[in-house]
Amino acid sequence: MDVQTLRAEAFKALHERAGAFVIPNPWDAGSAKLLASLGFEALATTSAGLAFSLGRPDAEGAMSLPETLSNAQSIVDATALPVAADLENCFADDPKGCAEAIVQAAGVGLVGASIEDASGRADDPIYSFHHALERVEAAVAAARSLAFPFMLCARAENLLHGRMDLDDTIKRLQAFAEAGADVLFAPGLRTAEEIALVVRAVAPKPVNVVMGLSGVRLSVGELQDLGVKRISVGSSLARAAYGAALRAAQGIHDEGHFDYAEQALGFAQLNDLFRR
């Protein structure tokens, strides 16, 4: 069994065992190694984290599929862990393009990926129900054509775009589940009640919930009790890192001190980590 298949089988097993697992989101090879050193069992890329690291905005068409996959491959190569990719809307409006993106994702060593129903257009941010479903169906077919289990996560993006319609969000997730998506995800859920509704609506399919949202205090244990299977953190680790760097730089610029150095990781510690 080759390395990618071993990782794919391990990733699939995480979704099938009892309890929840956390899948944190590195934005480069260094942050991937850092997270792997702590004992996490899988990783997922972050489109926003990547965009920010390149000095670009997220979700505004500033990134390309080749750039996204190049970043994903660097994360795949950095550790022995299974890696899933944030492929945004698969960089395609049409179902064929979505299928091609999934095949290309597998080609760089990924064992999972997400597909969104967000169009990337400010004037019409969410694909129609039927078009969104056709895109997921094509992505599922592409995933099933692979020689190993590829975990496809279908995302309903209403809540991130000001469409606070939980009924439509659930309707989409149920349709995506029936189309064969392996994992369901509605980013923007903020309460235990909303999360429980989604978990029940798509059961027994596993649900991914994103944490690291301001004002949301649910713990891993609480999410597990709600039936959540997979917990990601989106761009929040990248934003935390940028926040620490900004505060440190502000201390230098505004107050002339270097107190931040007391909280920084040591040179030898990082050198040792990245030498492994």
C-alpha positions as CSV (number, residue, x, y, z in Angstrom):
1,M,0.0,0.0,0.0
2,D,1.5,3.4,-1.0
3,V,2.0,6.3,1.3
4,Q,-1.0,8.3,0.0
5,T,-3.3,5.3,0.4
6,L,-2.1,4.8,3.9
7,R,-2.8,8.4,4.8
8,A,-6.2,8.2,3.1
9,E,-7.2,5.1,5.1
10,A,-6.1,6.8,8.3
11,F,-8.0,9.9,7.5
12,K,-11.2,7.9,6.7
13,A,-10.8,6.0,10.0
14,L,-10.8,9.3,12.0
15,H,-14.2,10.0,10.6
16,E,-15.5,6.5,11.5
17,R,-14.2,6.1,15.1
18,A,-16.1,7.2,18.1
19,G,-15.8,10.8,19.3
20,A,-14.6,14.0,17.7
21,F,-11.2,15.0,16.4
22,V,-9.6,18.3,15.8
23,I,-8.1,19.1,12.3
24,P,-6.1,22.3,12.7
25,N,-5.3,24.5,9.7
26,P,-1.7,25.3,8.9
27,W,-0.9,27.9,6.2
28,D,2.6,26.7,5.3
29,A,5.1,23.9,5.8
30,G,6.5,25.4,9.0
31,S,3.1,25.8,10.7
32,A,2.3,22.2,9.6
33,K,5.4,20.9,11.3
34,L,4.6,22.9,14.4
35,L,1.1,21.4,14.6
36,A,2.2,17.8,13.9
37,S,4.7,18.1,16.7
38,L,1.8,18.5,19.2
39,G,0.2,15.2,18.2
40,F,-2.7,16.3,16.0
41,E,-3.7,13.4,13.7
42,A,-4.6,15.3,10.5
43,L,-4.3,18.7,8.9
44,A,-6.4,20.9,6.6
45,T,-5.2,23.9,4.6
46,T,-6.7,27.3,4.9
47,S,-7.5,29.5,1.9
48,A,-7.5,32.7,4.0
49,G,-4.3,31.7,5.8
50,L,-2.5,31.2,2.5
51,A,-3.9,34.4,0.9
52,F,-2.8,36.4,4.0
53,S,0.7,34.9,3.8
54,L,1.0,36.2,0.3
55,G,-0.4,39.6,1.1
56,R,-3.7,39.1,-0.6
57,P,-7.4,39.1,0.4
58,D,-9.3,35.9,0.7
59,A,-12.4,34.8,-1.2
60,E,-12.1,37.6,-3.8
61,G,-10.5,35.6,-6.7
62,A,-7.0,36.6,-5.7
63,M,-5.8,33.0,-5.5
64,S,-5.5,30.4,-8.3
65,L,-5.8,26.6,-8.2
66,P,-2.1,26.1,-9.0
67,E,-1.1,28.4,-6.2
68,T,-3.5,26.6,-3.8
69,L,-2.3,23.2,-4.8
70,S,1.4,24.2,-4.6
71,N,0.8,25.4,-1.0
72,A,-1.1,22.2,-0.2
73,Q,1.7,20.0,-1.5
74,S,4.3,21.8,0.7
75,I,2.0,21.0,3.7
76,V,1.6,17.4,2.5
77,D,5.3,17.0,2.2
78,A,6.1,18.6,5.6
79,T,4.7,15.8,7.8
80,A,3.4,12.2,7.7
81,L,-0.1,13.3,8.5
82,P,-3.2,13.1,6.2
83,V,-4.0,16.5,4.7
84,A,-7.3,17.8,3.3
85,A,-7.5,21.0,1.2
86,D,-9.6,24.1,1.4
87,L,-10.4,24.3,-2.4
88,E,-12.9,27.2,-2.0
89,N,-15.4,26.7,-4.8
90,C,-12.9,24.4,-6.7
91,F,-12.0,27.5,-8.7
92,A,-14.8,26.7,-11.2
93,D,-18.4,27.5,-11.8
94,D,-19.1,24.4,-13.9
95,P,-19.3,20.9,-12.6
96,K,-16.6,19.6,-14.9
97,G,-14.1,22.1,-13.5
98,C,-15.0,21.0,-10.0
99,A,-14.3,17.4,-10.9
100,E,-10.9,18.4,-12.4
101,A,-9.9,20.3,-9.3
102,I,-10.6,17.2,-7.1
103,V,-8.4,15.0,-9.4
104,Q,-5.6,17.6,-9.4
105,A,-5.9,17.8,-5.6
106,A,-5.3,14.1,-5.3
107,G,-2.4,14.4,-7.6
108,V,-0.4,16.5,-5.1
109,G,-0.9,14.0,-2.3
110,L,-4.1,15.3,-0.6
111,V,-6.6,12.7,0.8
112,G,-9.5,15.1,1.2
113,A,-10.9,18.4,0.0
114,S,-13.8,20.7,0.4
115,I,-16.1,22.2,-2.2
116,E,-18.2,25.3,-1.5
117,D,-21.5,26.6,-2.9
118,A,-20.1,30.1,-2.8
119,S,-19.6,31.7,-6.2
120,G,-17.0,34.3,-5.3
121,R,-19.2,37.0,-6.8
122,A,-20.3,39.8,-4.6
123,D,-23.5,40.4,-6.6
124,D,-24.6,36.7,-6.4
125,P,-22.5,35.0,-3.7
126,I,-24.3,31.6,-3.5
127,Y,-24.9,29.2,-6.4
128,S,-28.5,28.2,-6.9
129,F,-29.6,25.0,-5.2
130,H,-29.7,22.9,-8.3
131,H,-26.4,24.2,-9.7
132,A,-24.7,23.8,-6.3
133,L,-25.9,20.2,-6.2
134,E,-24.7,19.4,-9.7
135,R,-21.2,20.7,-8.7
136,V,-21.1,18.5,-5.6
137,E,-22.3,15.5,-7.7
138,A,-19.4,16.0,-10.1
139,A,-16.9,16.4,-7.3
140,V,-18.2,13.2,-5.7
141,A,-17.9,11.3,-8.9
142,A,-14.3,12.5,-9.3
143,A,-13.4,11.5,-5.7
144,R,-14.9,8.0,-6.3
145,S,-12.8,7.6,-9.4
146,L,-9.6,7.6,-7.3
147,A,-7.8,4.5,-6.2
148,F,-8.1,5.4,-2.5
149,P,-10.7,6.9,-0.3
150,F,-10.8,10.6,-0.7
151,M,-12.9,12.4,1.9
152,L,-15.0,15.1,0.1
153,C,-16.4,17.8,2.4
154,A,-19.4,19.7,1.0
155,R,-19.9,23.2,2.4
156,A,-23.0,25.4,2.5
157,E,-21.9,29.0,2.8
158,N,-25.1,30.9,3.4
159,L,-24.2,32.0,6.9
160,L,-20.8,33.5,5.9
161,H,-22.5,35.7,3.3
162,G,-25.2,37.2,5.3
163,R,-27.9,34.8,4.3
164,M,-29.0,33.7,7.7
165,D,-31.4,31.0,6.4
166,L,-30.6,27.9,8.4
167,D,-33.5,26.0,6.7
168,D,-32.0,26.5,3.3
169,T,-28.5,25.7,4.6
170,I,-29.8,22.4,6.0
171,K,-31.7,21.6,2.8
172,R,-28.4,22.0,0.9
173,L,-26.4,19.9,3.3
174,Q,-29.0,17.1,3.1
175,A,-28.9,17.2,-0.6
176,F,-25.1,17.1,-0.6
177,A,-25.1,14.2,1.7
178,E,-27.5,12.3,-0.5
179,A,-25.2,13.1,-3.5
180,G,-22.4,11.2,-1.7
181,A,-20.4,13.9,0.1
182,D,-18.5,12.3,2.9
183,V,-18.5,15.2,5.4
184,L,-20.9,18.2,5.7
185,F,-20.0,21.7,6.8
186,A,-21.9,24.9,7.3
187,P,-19.3,27.5,8.4
188,G,-20.7,30.2,10.6
189,L,-22.8,28.1,13.0
190,R,-22.4,29.8,16.4
191,T,-24.7,28.2,18.9
192,A,-25.1,24.7,20.3
193,E,-28.7,24.7,19.1
194,E,-27.7,25.4,15.5
195,I,-25.0,22.8,15.5
196,A,-27.2,20.2,17.0
197,L,-29.9,20.8,14.3
198,V,-27.3,20.3,11.5
199,V,-25.9,17.2,13.1
200,R,-29.3,15.6,13.4
201,A,-30.3,16.7,9.9
202,V,-27.5,15.0,8.1
203,A,-26.9,12.0,10.4
204,P,-25.2,9.6,10.1
205,K,-22.9,11.6,7.9
206,P,-20.1,13.3,9.9
207,V,-20.2,17.1,10.4
208,N,-17.3,19.5,10.5
209,V,-17.6,22.6,12.6
210,V,-15.2,25.5,12.5
211,M,-14.1,27.1,15.8
212,G,-11.8,30.1,16.5
213,L,-14.7,32.4,15.9
214,S,-14.9,35.5,18.1
215,G,-17.6,35.2,20.7
216,V,-18.0,31.4,20.3
217,R,-16.9,29.5,23.4
218,L,-17.8,25.9,22.8
219,S,-15.1,23.4,23.8
220,V,-14.0,20.2,22.0
221,G,-15.9,18.2,24.7
222,E,-19.1,20.2,24.2
223,L,-18.9,19.9,20.4
224,Q,-18.4,16.1,20.8
225,D,-21.4,15.9,23.0
226,L,-23.4,17.7,20.3
227,G,-22.4,14.9,17.8
228,V,-19.8,16.9,15.9
229,K,-17.2,14.6,14.3
230,R,-14.5,17.0,13.0
231,I,-13.4,20.4,14.3
232,S,-11.4,22.8,12.2
233,V,-10.1,26.3,13.1
234,G,-10.0,27.9,9.6
235,S,-7.8,30.9,9.4
236,S,-7.8,31.6,13.2
237,L,-4.3,30.2,13.9
238,A,-2.9,32.3,11.0
239,R,-4.8,35.3,12.3
240,A,-3.5,34.7,15.9
241,A,0.1,34.6,14.5
242,Y,-0.4,37.8,12.5
243,G,-2.0,39.4,15.6
244,A,1.0,38.5,17.8
245,A,3.4,39.9,15.1
246,L,1.3,43.1,14.8
247,R,1.2,43.7,18.5
248,A,5.0,43.1,18.7
249,A,5.7,45.5,15.9
250,Q,3.4,48.1,17.5
251,G,5.3,47.8,20.7
252,I,8.5,48.6,18.8
253,H,7.1,51.4,16.7
254,D,4.8,53.1,19.3
255,E,6.6,52.5,22.6
256,G,10.2,51.6,21.6
257,H,10.3,48.4,23.6
258,F,11.0,44.8,22.6
259,D,9.0,43.0,25.3
260,Y,7.5,40.6,22.7
261,A,10.8,38.7,22.6
262,E,10.0,37.1,26.0
263,Q,7.0,35.3,24.4
264,A,8.7,34.3,21.2
265,L,9.7,30.7,20.5
266,G,13.4,30.2,20.9
267,F,15.6,30.0,17.9
268,A,17.1,26.6,18.9
269,Q,13.6,25.3,19.6
270,L,12.4,26.1,16.1
271,N,15.6,25.0,14.5
272,D,15.3,21.7,16.2
273,L,11.7,21.3,15.2
274,F,12.3,22.1,11.6
275,R,15.4,19.9,11.4
276,R,13.3,16.8,12.0
